[in-house]
């Protein structure tokens, strides 16, 4: 992955990088209200099948100034777990991630999660 990553119009600059993952930061709303993108990788063994694999977590934190003067993040996570096997292709992983994105945006069954998220009775 490149040092800087542009998503929509936001550029996330690499702040740390290592074998287990990376952290990128975007500060267009100010240094005190960053958006932070964290990627972490971890080996795991599925408890049911006893098959070894890799678990990757993508986390976005958008820091918000709260009414009491504190700053706290609103966070979203995507966890991808895949067995370590030669028959598991990147296209298989991409296919399930695309399914998640489609459900969030909308689908033909009428489940549009973008319309189902409410905070304080506001959509």
NORVEN-V319963 format. One record per backbone hydrogen bond with DSSP energy under -0.5 kcal/mol. CO is the residue of the C=O (numbers start at 1). NH is the residue of the N-H. Records with the same first field share a line. If there is no record, write none. Layout:
# NORVEN-V319963
CO->NH / NH
This chain:
# NORVEN-V319963
3->14
5->7 / 12
7->10
10->7 / 12
11->13
12->5
13->25
16->23
18->21
20->41
21->18
22->39
23->15 / 16
24->37
25->13
26->35
27->30
30->33
34->63
35->26
36->38 / 61
37->24
38->59
39->22
40->57
42->55
44->53
46->50
51->46
52->84
53->44
54->82
55->42
56->80
57->40 / 59
58->78
59->38
60->76
61->36 / 63
62->74
64->66 / 72
66->69
70->66
72->64
74->62
76->60
78->58 / 80
80->56
82->54
83->85
85->88
87->89
89->92 / 93
90->94
91->95
92->96
93->97
94->98
95->99
96->100
97->101
98->102
99->103
100->104
101->105
102->106
103->113
104->114
107->110
110->112
111->113
112->115
113->116 / 117
116->118
119->122
122->119
